C-alpha cells in the first residue's frame, strides 16, 4: 500500500487568500483532486496524510474524504504537530478542523505542546511516511519549501502545483 502526503501554503500565501469561492481556488482544488485520483488509479496509493493546517492541508483532507464515496478503501491520517494546533484559529476554522478530524481514519499527534519546531517535526513525519508528496508551492521560502527540499533529498516523488499558474 502506498501513501501520499500533502504540503502547501496557508490561505494568506495563496493568490485568492481565504476566498474559496474564487475561481482560482476552485481550479486549485480541482487540480489537487485530479492528482489524488491519478495516484489512486495509477499508482496504487490508498493512504493519505494531511498536516491539518489551514489552507492546502485542509483542502486536501476534505477532498480525500469526499473521494471515499468513490474509493471506499482509501484512508486519511491527520498528522497533528501539537494538541493545541487550532487554539488561535477563528471558530469557523476550528469547526471545520474538528469536522475533518471526526472523519479521519487515524490521528497522529506528534507532541503535546507547541514548540517552535513542532511544525517541522510534523512535516518530517509526513515525508518519512509517504511515497508521494503533493506540494502546492509558490516558490517562496518557508515551511512548504523546507518540506519539499526534505522530500527531494530523501528521494520521494513530488507532484508540484504552483498556486498561481496551477501547473
HUBEL-V576158 format. One line per field, one symbol per residue. psi: psi as a letter, one per 40 degrees, with the letter a starting at -180 (. if undefined). burial: I if it has 16 or more other ideal C-beta (glycine too) atoms within 10 Angstrom, else O. A space follows every 50 residues. Layout:
psi->???
burial->???
This chain:
psi->hiihiiiaiideeidebegeehdddddddddddddddddddeefheiihh efiibdddddddddddedddgeeiihhhhhdidfdedeiidddddddddd ddeidhhhhdidihieedddddddddddeidihhhhheeiiadddddddd dddefihhhhhhedee.
burial->OOIIIIIIIIIOIIOIOOOOOOOOIOOIIOIIIOIIOOIIOOOOIOIIII IIIIIIIIIIIIIIIOIOOOOOOIOIIIIIIIOOIIOOOOOOOOOIIOOI OOOIOOOOOIOOOOOOOIIOOIIIIIIOOIIIIIIIIIOOOOIIOOIIOI IOOOOIOOIOIOIOOOO
